């Protein structure tokens, strides 16, 4: 930092002789300043605490026609500690409005023999020969005075030791002392204690971040504190009253406050966290969030491509590397029923990269042949795949269903199985996923795929279909196979035309009262597959193609039963017919 260049001055015999010479010369001329006296110190106080910044101003007077060298050194010192800066740096950092010129250096009453870049106002004189005004630098051009105020806070100077000291400010060029003045100050033994609390307000990508810094001092004092180099829109309050900007200055990452007090609040903003995105396809993209400032708990968000058409939050995966990140919320901003924006929290910056992965599960085909059931699905994206069976399932023939294999594009996939749920972690298949099952029992089953979105597939298997003819409820049933299909079939199997004609002549057996009173009471709560199993599969064909004949047939059946059974049958048959017709 420019104004923190400090040196402790070594005291030696040469220094003692120089000080003695200056004192003798000062007495000889009977004035407080050895040279022109063109620097005046105006301190805020004559008393400071240990490590308290010396504040106030010094006034520098330059006449028109004087040119101060750019590389002249401005020095402030106390207690053997010096803080210095070049005159050019002083002009730039203090934002002094002094013209820059290239000419012979000239300061009144000082002999400077060089020329070059310097600062000063050109003077003017009348050319007696041409009767024209000329401008330049030198004794012939001296004119009006300009007073320049410079804040001592720029030097950030303090003393570590109590005592009475001379505060010295001077300007030197090439070992030539141009200006110098002194002022006595007292450093007290009490050390200034300072506590600081920095608060970051909520950070959101694309928005500037607000900060507050609270300063508490052990006594009324000025102070300096570190601040973000990119700080802007700075306001400072002392006891809840905003102080004028002339009482503080910002030097790179240091804020110097010249106003005195014991409690201050500094409010400012820093640059917004940045976000950049790169889409891989409609369902995947990479997101980079970065900032030059170290932020914490940043709210990040991104839009979801509506080609994904998903309203299931589980379908959206957010990853940092291989780690899945928790998503805080999901929004449907245009209220079309699909998620279009997600939000999550970045715990800290400077740079983080995330990947968005939309998972979708869609059925391609479900087919039953003999006792084999093949389900083909499309699983887009990467994530954990679960396949759950409503029936007991295993990789051998001990359960209702046997897992033959799971393939991705004809490549066998390893899996784990627990509680009738097949699990595959971090599954990714760009082609078709195929599940091959085999029925070991005459059952219906429901297979549910969960991969972001989810869906279920039903399948059932009965080896033989049988009916019976009975004139009396208590008579032994004479059952006769209507069709030996020779294969296991799905719930959608059909009968041959010959079988249909034969079946229309038969009368199914009457269901006993003790069975119907229990089964028909809750038939409305049965699933479609359970209804299919409860009423013989052959009835489905009758219902679809000869609904009117079936209606009359069932009513005859109901009339032959007990009145209570008749009532239950009528209600249940209507529900079954409605379910199948849908």
C-alpha positions as CSV (number, residue, x, y, z in Angstrom):
1,X,0.0,0.0,0.0
2,X,1.4,3.4,-1.0
3,X,1.1,5.2,2.3
4,X,2.3,2.4,4.5
5,X,6.0,2.7,3.6
6,X,7.4,3.2,7.1
7,X,11.0,3.3,8.3
8,X,12.4,3.7,11.8
9,X,15.1,6.4,11.6
10,X,18.5,5.5,13.0
11,X,19.9,8.0,15.4
12,X,23.7,8.3,14.9
13,X,26.4,10.9,15.3
14,X,25.6,12.5,11.9
15,X,22.0,12.8,12.8
16,X,22.8,14.5,16.1
17,X,25.1,17.0,14.3
18,X,22.4,17.7,11.7
19,X,19.7,18.3,14.4
20,X,22.2,20.6,16.3
21,X,22.9,22.5,13.1
22,X,19.2,23.0,12.4
23,X,18.5,24.2,15.9
24,X,21.4,26.7,15.8
25,X,20.3,27.9,12.4
26,X,16.7,28.2,13.6
27,X,17.8,30.4,16.6
28,X,20.0,32.5,14.3
29,X,17.1,33.4,12.0
30,X,14.7,33.7,14.9
31,X,11.8,31.9,13.1
32,X,10.0,28.6,13.5
33,X,10.7,27.5,9.9
34,X,14.1,27.2,8.4
35,X,13.0,27.7,4.8
36,X,10.0,29.5,3.2
37,X,7.5,28.2,5.7
38,X,5.1,27.2,2.9
39,X,3.8,24.1,4.8
40,X,1.4,24.6,7.7
41,X,0.2,21.7,10.0
42,X,-3.3,21.7,11.3
43,X,-3.8,18.8,13.7
44,X,-7.2,17.5,14.9
45,X,-5.7,17.1,18.4
46,X,-2.4,17.6,20.2
47,X,-2.9,14.4,22.1
48,X,-3.2,10.8,20.8
49,X,-3.2,7.3,22.2
50,X,-0.8,4.6,21.5
51,X,-1.3,3.3,17.9
52,X,-3.9,6.0,17.2
53,X,-3.6,7.4,13.7
54,X,-2.3,11.0,13.6
55,X,-5.0,12.9,11.8
56,X,-5.4,16.4,10.6
57,X,-4.1,18.2,7.4
58,X,-1.1,20.0,6.2
59,X,-1.4,23.0,3.8
60,X,1.0,23.3,1.0
61,X,1.4,26.7,-0.8
62,X,2.5,26.8,-4.4
63,X,2.8,30.0,-6.4
64,X,2.1,30.2,-10.1
65,X,5.4,29.7,-11.8
66,X,6.7,27.1,-9.3
67,X,7.1,23.5,-10.6
68,X,7.4,20.7,-8.0
69,X,9.3,17.6,-9.2
70,X,7.0,14.5,-9.6
71,X,9.5,12.3,-7.8
72,X,10.0,14.7,-4.8
73,X,9.3,12.8,-1.6
74,X,6.7,13.9,0.9
75,X,7.5,12.6,4.4
76,X,5.6,12.5,7.7
77,X,7.5,11.2,10.8
78,X,7.1,10.9,14.6
79,X,9.1,9.0,17.2
80,X,11.6,7.9,14.7
81,X,8.9,6.3,12.4
82,X,8.5,7.7,9.0
83,X,5.7,7.3,6.3
84,X,6.5,8.7,2.9
85,X,5.2,8.9,-0.7
86,X,6.2,10.6,-3.9
87,X,4.6,13.9,-4.9
88,X,3.0,12.2,-7.9
89,X,1.5,9.5,-5.7
90,X,0.3,12.2,-3.3
91,X,-1.5,14.1,-6.2
92,X,-3.1,10.9,-7.4
93,X,-4.2,9.4,-4.1
94,X,-5.4,12.7,-2.6
95,X,-7.1,13.6,-6.0
96,X,-5.3,17.0,-6.0
97,X,-6.2,19.3,-8.9
98,X,-2.7,20.4,-9.8
99,X,-1.6,20.6,-13.5
100,X,1.1,18.3,-14.7
101,X,3.8,20.0,-16.8
102,X,7.3,19.3,-18.3
103,X,9.7,22.1,-17.7
104,X,12.6,23.3,-15.5
105,X,11.9,22.6,-11.8
106,X,11.6,25.8,-9.8
107,X,10.7,26.5,-6.1
108,X,11.2,30.0,-4.8
109,X,14.2,30.3,-2.5
110,X,15.4,26.8,-3.4
111,X,18.0,26.0,-6.0
112,X,16.8,23.1,-8.2
113,X,18.8,22.5,-11.3
114,X,16.9,19.7,-13.0
115,X,14.0,19.6,-15.4
116,X,11.3,17.0,-16.3
117,X,7.8,16.0,-15.2
118,X,6.4,18.1,-12.4
119,X,3.3,19.6,-10.9
120,X,2.4,23.3,-10.8
121,X,0.5,26.2,-12.4
122,X,2.4,28.1,-15.1
123,X,3.0,31.8,-14.4
124,X,2.8,34.6,-16.8
125,X,4.9,37.6,-17.8
126,X,4.7,40.3,-20.5
127,X,7.3,40.2,-23.3
128,X,8.4,43.8,-23.6
129,X,9.7,43.3,-27.1
130,X,6.6,41.6,-28.6
131,X,4.2,43.0,-26.1
132,X,2.7,39.5,-25.8
133,X,2.0,37.4,-22.6
134,X,4.2,34.4,-22.1
135,X,3.6,31.5,-19.8
136,X,6.2,29.3,-18.0
137,X,8.1,28.5,-14.8
138,X,10.8,30.3,-13.1
139,X,11.4,33.5,-11.0
140,X,10.2,35.7,-13.9
141,X,6.8,33.9,-14.0
142,X,6.0,34.0,-10.2
143,X,2.4,35.0,-9.5
144,X,-0.6,34.2,-7.4
145,X,-0.6,31.5,-4.7
146,X,-2.6,28.2,-4.6
147,X,-3.2,26.5,-1.3
148,X,-3.3,22.7,-1.3
149,X,-4.9,20.7,1.6
150,X,-3.6,17.2,2.2
151,X,-5.1,14.8,4.8
152,X,-2.6,13.3,7.2
153,X,-4.7,10.1,7.2
154,X,-3.2,9.2,3.9
155,X,0.0,8.5,5.7
156,X,-1.6,6.2,8.3
157,X,1.0,7.1,10.9
158,X,0.9,6.4,14.6
159,X,3.3,6.0,17.6
160,X,3.8,2.9,19.7
161,X,5.4,4.7,22.6
162,X,4.0,7.2,25.1
163,X,5.8,10.6,25.3
164,X,6.1,14.1,23.8
165,X,7.3,14.1,20.2
166,X,7.8,16.5,17.3
167,X,5.5,15.6,14.3
168,X,7.6,16.5,11.2
169,X,6.4,16.9,7.6
170,X,8.8,17.8,4.9
171,X,9.3,17.6,1.1
172,X,12.7,16.5,-0.2
173,X,14.1,16.3,-3.7
174,X,17.5,14.8,-4.5
175,X,18.7,15.4,-0.9
176,X,17.5,19.0,-1.1
177,X,15.1,20.0,1.6
178,X,12.3,22.0,-0.1
179,X,9.8,22.5,2.7
180,X,9.5,21.4,6.3
181,X,7.5,22.2,9.4
182,X,7.0,20.6,12.9
183,X,4.3,20.4,15.5
184,X,4.6,19.0,19.0
185,X,2.2,16.2,20.0
186,X,1.7,14.0,23.1
187,X,1.3,10.2,22.9
188,X,-0.6,8.9,26.0
189,X,0.1,5.6,27.6
190,X,-3.4,4.3,27.1
191,X,-3.5,1.9,24.1
192,X,-6.5,2.2,21.8
193,X,-8.6,-1.0,21.8
194,X,-10.7,-1.8,18.8
195,X,-13.2,-4.6,18.2
196,X,-14.6,-5.3,14.7
197,X,-17.7,-7.3,13.6
198,X,-18.1,-8.0,9.9
199,X,-21.6,-9.0,8.6
200,X,-22.4,-10.3,5.1
201,X,-26.0,-9.8,4.0
202,X,-27.6,-12.6,1.9
203,X,-25.8,-13.1,-1.4
204,X,-27.6,-13.9,-4.6
205,X,-26.0,-14.6,-8.0
206,X,-26.1,-11.6,-10.3
207,X,-26.7,-9.1,-7.5
208,X,-24.2,-6.9,-5.6
209,X,-23.6,-8.1,-2.0
210,X,-24.2,-5.8,0.9
211,X,-21.8,-5.7,3.9
212,X,-21.8,-4.1,7.3
213,X,-18.8,-3.6,9.6
214,X,-19.3,-2.5,13.2
215,X,-16.3,-0.8,14.9
216,X,-16.2,-0.3,18.7
217,X,-13.3,1.7,20.2
218,X,-12.3,2.0,23.8
219,X,-12.3,5.8,23.6
220,X,-13.1,8.5,21.2
221,X,-10.6,8.2,18.3
222,X,-10.1,8.0,14.6
223,X,-9.2,4.6,13.2
224,X,-8.4,2.6,10.1
225,X,-9.8,-0.8,9.2
226,X,-9.4,-3.4,6.4
227,X,-12.2,-3.4,3.8
228,X,-12.8,-5.2,0.6
229,X,-10.8,-3.7,-2.2
230,X,-13.9,-3.7,-4.5
231,X,-16.0,-1.9,-1.9
232,X,-18.3,0.8,-3.3
233,X,-21.3,2.9,-2.2
234,X,-19.6,3.3,1.2
235,X,-21.6,5.0,4.0
236,X,-20.3,5.5,7.6
237,X,-22.4,6.3,10.6
238,X,-21.3,7.5,14.0
239,X,-23.9,7.0,16.7
240,X,-26.5,6.4,13.9
241,X,-25.6,9.7,12.2
242,X,-24.0,9.5,8.7
243,X,-20.6,11.3,8.5
244,X,-19.5,13.3,5.5
245,X,-17.2,11.6,3.0
246,X,-14.5,14.1,3.6
247,X,-13.8,12.4,6.9
248,X,-12.7,9.1,5.4
249,X,-10.6,7.8,2.5
250,X,-10.1,4.4,0.9
251,X,-6.6,3.2,0.2
252,X,-6.7,-0.1,-1.6
253,X,-8.0,-2.5,1.1
254,X,-7.8,0.0,4.0
255,X,-10.5,2.5,5.1
256,X,-9.1,5.4,7.0
257,X,-11.6,7.4,9.1
258,X,-10.5,10.8,10.5
259,X,-13.7,11.6,12.4
260,X,-13.4,10.7,16.1
261,X,-15.9,8.6,18.1
262,X,-16.2,5.2,19.8
263,X,-18.8,3.5,17.7
264,X,-19.1,3.4,13.9
265,X,-21.0,1.4,11.4
266,X,-19.6,1.0,7.9
267,X,-22.0,0.0,5.1
268,X,-20.9,-0.9,1.6
269,X,-21.4,-3.2,-1.4
270,X,-19.1,-5.6,-3.4
271,X,-19.4,-7.1,-6.8
272,X,-22.1,-9.7,-7.7
273,X,-21.2,-13.4,-7.9
274,X,-21.1,-14.4,-11.5
275,X,-22.8,-17.4,-13.2
276,X,-22.0,-19.0,-16.6
277,X,-23.8,-22.0,-18.1
278,X,-23.1,-24.4,-20.9
279,X,-25.8,-26.8,-22.2
280,X,-24.8,-30.3,-23.2
281,X,-28.4,-31.1,-24.4
282,X,-32.0,-30.3,-23.5
283,X,-31.6,-32.4,-20.3
284,X,-28.1,-31.6,-19.1
285,X,-25.9,-28.5,-18.6
286,X,-22.9,-27.4,-16.6
287,X,-23.0,-24.3,-14.4
288,X,-20.0,-22.3,-13.0
289,X,-20.4,-19.8,-10.2
290,X,-17.5,-17.5,-9.3
291,X,-16.4,-14.4,-7.6
292,X,-13.2,-12.5,-6.7
293,X,-14.6,-11.9,-3.3
294,X,-15.0,-14.7,-0.8
295,X,-18.8,-15.0,-0.1
296,X,-20.7,-17.5,2.0
297,X,-24.1,-19.0,1.6
298,X,-24.9,-17.7,-1.8
299,X,-28.3,-18.4,-3.3
300,X,-27.9,-19.8,-6.8
301,X,-30.6,-20.6,-9.3
302,X,-31.0,-21.8,-12.9
303,X,-33.8,-22.4,-15.4
304,X,-34.8,-25.9,-16.4
305,X,-35.3,-26.4,-20.1
306,X,-39.1,-27.0,-20.5
307,X,-38.3,-29.7,-23.1
308,X,-37.9,-31.8,-19.9
309,X,-41.6,-31.4,-19.1
310,X,-41.4,-32.6,-15.6
311,X,-43.4,-31.7,-12.5
312,X,-41.5,-34.2,-10.3
313,X,-38.7,-32.7,-8.2
314,X,-37.1,-36.1,-7.9
315,X,-36.5,-36.0,-11.7
316,X,-33.9,-33.2,-11.4
317,X,-30.4,-34.0,-10.2
318,X,-27.9,-31.4,-9.2
319,X,-24.3,-32.6,-8.9
320,X,-20.9,-31.2,-7.9
321,X,-18.5,-33.7,-9.3
322,X,-20.0,-37.0,-8.2
323,X,-21.7,-35.6,-5.1
324,X,-25.5,-34.9,-5.4
325,X,-26.4,-31.5,-4.0
326,X,-29.6,-30.8,-2.1
327,X,-32.0,-28.5,-4.0
328,X,-33.7,-25.9,-1.8
329,X,-36.8,-25.2,-3.8
330,X,-38.5,-25.8,-7.2
331,X,-40.6,-23.1,-9.0
332,X,-43.1,-23.1,-11.8
333,X,-42.9,-19.4,-12.6
334,X,-45.2,-19.5,-15.7
335,X,-47.7,-21.8,-13.9
336,X,-47.9,-24.3,-16.8
337,X,-47.6,-27.3,-14.5
338,X,-43.9,-28.0,-15.1
339,X,-40.9,-27.0,-13.0
340,X,-38.8,-24.3,-14.8
341,X,-36.5,-23.0,-12.0
342,X,-34.5,-24.6,-9.2
343,X,-32.7,-22.9,-6.2
344,X,-29.8,-24.1,-4.1
345,X,-27.2,-22.8,-1.7
346,X,-23.5,-22.5,-2.4
347,X,-21.8,-22.6,1.0
348,X,-18.8,-20.6,-0.1
349,X,-17.0,-19.2,-3.2
350,X,-14.5,-18.3,-5.1
351,X,-15.4,-20.8,-7.9
352,X,-17.7,-23.8,-8.0
353,X,-19.0,-26.0,-10.9
354,X,-22.3,-27.9,-10.9
355,X,-24.0,-30.2,-13.3
356,X,-27.8,-30.4,-13.9
357,X,-29.1,-33.8,-14.9
358,X,-32.8,-34.3,-15.7
359,X,-33.9,-38.0,-15.1
360,X,-36.8,-39.4,-17.1
361,X,-38.3,-42.9,-17.1
362,X,-40.6,-43.9,-19.9
363,X,-42.2,-47.3,-20.9
364,X,-41.3,-48.5,-24.4
365,X,-42.9,-52.0,-24.4
366,X,-44.3,-54.6,-22.1
367,X,-44.8,-58.1,-23.6
368,X,-45.7,-61.6,-22.2
369,X,-44.8,-64.8,-24.0
370,X,-45.4,-68.1,-22.3
371,X,-44.1,-67.6,-18.8
372,X,-41.7,-64.9,-19.8
373,X,-42.3,-61.2,-19.2
374,X,-40.1,-58.6,-20.9
375,X,-40.3,-54.9,-20.1
376,X,-38.4,-52.4,-22.2
377,X,-37.9,-48.8,-20.9
378,X,-36.1,-45.6,-21.7
379,X,-34.2,-44.1,-18.8
380,X,-32.7,-40.7,-19.6
381,X,-30.0,-39.2,-17.4
382,X,-28.0,-40.5,-14.5
383,X,-29.3,-41.5,-11.1
384,X,-30.3,-44.2,-8.7
385,X,-32.7,-46.7,-10.3
386,X,-35.3,-48.6,-8.3
387,X,-37.5,-51.4,-9.7
388,X,-40.2,-52.6,-7.2
389,X,-42.4,-55.7,-7.6
390,X,-45.8,-56.1,-5.9
391,X,-45.1,-59.8,-5.7
392,X,-42.2,-61.6,-4.2
393,X,-39.2,-61.6,-6.5
394,X,-35.7,-63.2,-6.6
395,X,-33.0,-64.2,-8.9
396,X,-34.0,-67.9,-8.6
397,X,-37.3,-69.9,-8.8
398,X,-38.1,-69.7,-5.0
399,X,-40.5,-66.7,-5.4
400,X,-43.5,-65.6,-7.5
401,X,-41.2,-63.9,-10.0
402,X,-37.7,-64.7,-11.1
403,X,-35.3,-62.1,-12.4
404,X,-33.7,-63.5,-15.6
405,X,-31.5,-60.4,-16.3
406,X,-31.3,-56.7,-16.7
407,X,-29.6,-55.3,-19.8
408,X,-28.6,-52.0,-21.2
409,X,-28.2,-52.2,-25.0
410,X,-27.6,-56.0,-24.6
411,X,-25.0,-55.5,-21.9
412,X,-25.8,-57.2,-18.6
413,X,-26.2,-54.9,-15.6
414,X,-25.4,-55.8,-12.0
415,X,-28.0,-55.0,-9.3
416,X,-28.8,-55.5,-5.7
417,X,-32.1,-56.9,-4.4
418,X,-33.8,-56.3,-1.0
419,X,-37.5,-56.4,0.1
420,X,-38.6,-57.1,-3.5
421,X,-36.8,-53.9,-4.7
422,X,-34.1,-54.0,-7.4
423,X,-31.6,-51.2,-6.9
424,X,-28.8,-49.9,-9.2
425,X,-26.8,-46.9,-8.1
426,X,-25.7,-44.1,-10.5
427,X,-27.4,-45.8,-13.4
428,X,-26.9,-44.4,-16.9
429,X,-28.0,-46.0,-20.1
430,X,-28.2,-44.1,-23.4
431,X,-30.1,-46.9,-25.1
432,X,-32.9,-49.2,-24.0
433,X,-33.0,-50.8,-20.6
434,X,-34.6,-54.3,-20.7
435,X,-35.9,-56.3,-17.7
436,X,-36.6,-60.0,-18.3
437,X,-38.8,-61.8,-15.7
438,X,-40.3,-65.3,-15.4
439,X,-43.5,-66.2,-13.6
440,X,-43.1,-69.1,-11.2
441,X,-46.7,-68.9,-10.0
442,X,-50.2,-68.1,-11.4
443,X,-50.2,-64.5,-10.2
444,X,-50.7,-61.0,-11.3
445,X,-47.9,-58.5,-10.6
446,X,-47.2,-54.8,-10.8
447,X,-43.7,-53.6,-11.6
448,X,-42.8,-50.0,-10.7
449,X,-39.8,-48.2,-12.2
450,X,-38.5,-45.1,-10.2
451,X,-35.9,-43.0,-12.0
452,X,-36.6,-39.4,-11.4
453,X,-40.1,-39.9,-12.8
454,X,-41.9,-43.2,-12.2
455,X,-44.5,-45.5,-13.8
456,X,-46.0,-49.0,-13.2
457,X,-46.6,-51.9,-15.5
458,X,-49.1,-54.7,-14.8
459,X,-48.9,-58.3,-15.9
460,X,-50.7,-61.5,-14.9
461,X,-50.4,-65.3,-15.6
462,X,-53.0,-68.1,-15.3
463,X,-52.1,-71.5,-16.8
464,X,-55.6,-72.9,-17.3
465,X,-59.1,-71.4,-17.4
466,X,-61.9,-73.7,-15.9
467,X,-65.7,-73.4,-15.5
468,X,-68.4,-75.6,-14.0
469,X,-72.1,-76.5,-14.5
470,X,-74.4,-77.1,-11.5
471,X,-78.2,-77.4,-11.2
472,X,-77.9,-77.4,-7.4
473,X,-75.7,-75.3,-5.2
474,X,-74.9,-78.2,-2.9
475,X,-74.2,-80.6,-5.8
476,X,-70.6,-81.6,-6.6
477,X,-69.1,-79.4,-9.3
478,X,-68.5,-80.9,-12.7
479,X,-65.8,-78.7,-14.1
480,X,-64.5,-79.0,-17.6
481,X,-61.6,-77.1,-19.2
482,X,-62.8,-74.7,-21.7
483,X,-59.4,-74.2,-23.3
484,X,-56.0,-75.5,-22.6
485,X,-54.0,-72.7,-24.0
486,X,-50.7,-74.4,-23.3
487,X,-49.0,-71.2,-22.2
488,X,-49.1,-68.6,-19.5
489,X,-51.0,-65.5,-20.5
490,X,-51.4,-61.8,-19.6
491,X,-54.6,-60.3,-18.3
492,X,-55.5,-59.5,-21.8
493,X,-55.8,-63.1,-23.2
494,X,-58.7,-64.0,-25.4
495,X,-60.8,-67.1,-26.1
496,X,-61.2,-68.7,-29.5
497,X,-64.5,-68.3,-31.3
498,X,-65.4,-72.0,-30.7
499,X,-64.8,-71.7,-27.0
500,X,-67.0,-68.5,-26.9
501,X,-69.9,-70.4,-28.5
502,X,-69.5,-73.3,-26.1
503,X,-69.3,-71.0,-23.1
504,X,-72.5,-69.2,-23.8
505,X,-74.4,-72.4,-23.2
506,X,-72.9,-73.0,-19.8
507,X,-73.9,-71.7,-16.4
508,X,-71.2,-70.8,-14.0
509,X,-71.5,-72.2,-10.5
510,X,-73.3,-70.2,-7.8
511,X,-71.0,-68.5,-5.3
512,X,-71.7,-69.6,-1.8
513,X,-73.2,-66.9,0.5
514,X,-70.4,-67.1,3.1
515,X,-67.9,-66.3,0.3
516,X,-69.8,-63.5,-1.4
517,X,-70.7,-61.7,1.8
518,X,-67.0,-61.4,2.5
519,X,-65.6,-60.8,-1.0
520,X,-68.2,-58.6,-2.5
521,X,-68.3,-56.2,0.4
522,X,-65.0,-54.7,-0.6
523,X,-64.8,-55.4,-4.3
524,X,-65.0,-51.7,-5.1
525,X,-61.6,-51.3,-3.4
526,X,-60.0,-54.0,-5.6
527,X,-57.5,-53.1,-8.2
528,X,-58.3,-53.8,-11.9
529,X,-56.0,-56.9,-11.8
530,X,-57.7,-58.2,-8.7
531,X,-61.1,-57.8,-10.3
532,X,-59.7,-59.6,-13.3
533,X,-58.7,-62.5,-11.1
534,X,-61.9,-62.5,-9.1
535,X,-64.2,-62.8,-12.2
536,X,-63.0,-65.6,-14.6
537,X,-60.8,-64.1,-17.4
538,X,-63.2,-65.5,-20.0
539,X,-65.9,-63.0,-18.8
540,X,-63.8,-60.1,-20.1
541,X,-64.3,-61.2,-23.7
542,X,-68.1,-61.5,-23.1
543,X,-68.2,-58.1,-21.5
544,X,-66.3,-56.5,-24.4
545,X,-68.1,-58.1,-27.3
546,X,-71.5,-59.2,-26.0
547,X,-72.2,-56.8,-23.2
548,X,-76.0,-57.1,-23.6
549,X,-76.0,-60.9,-23.4
550,X,-73.7,-60.8,-20.4
551,X,-76.0,-58.3,-18.6
552,X,-79.0,-60.7,-18.9
553,X,-76.8,-63.7,-18.0
554,X,-75.6,-62.1,-14.8
555,X,-79.1,-61.0,-13.8
556,X,-80.3,-64.6,-14.2
557,X,-77.5,-65.7,-12.0
558,X,-78.4,-63.1,-9.4
559,X,-82.1,-64.1,-9.4
560,X,-81.2,-67.7,-8.6
561,X,-79.4,-66.6,-5.4
562,X,-80.3,-65.7,-2.0
563,X,-81.9,-62.1,-1.9
564,X,-78.9,-60.7,0.0
565,X,-76.5,-62.3,-2.5
566,X,-78.7,-60.9,-5.3
567,X,-78.4,-57.4,-4.0
568,X,-74.6,-57.7,-3.6
569,X,-74.1,-59.2,-7.0
570,X,-76.1,-56.5,-8.8
571,X,-74.1,-53.8,-7.2
572,X,-70.8,-55.5,-7.8
573,X,-71.5,-56.6,-11.4
574,X,-72.3,-53.0,-12.3
575,X,-69.0,-51.8,-10.9
576,X,-67.2,-54.6,-12.7
577,X,-68.9,-53.8,-16.0
578,X,-68.1,-50.1,-15.6
579,X,-64.5,-50.8,-14.8
580,X,-64.0,-53.0,-17.9
581,X,-65.9,-50.7,-20.2
582,X,-63.5,-47.9,-19.2
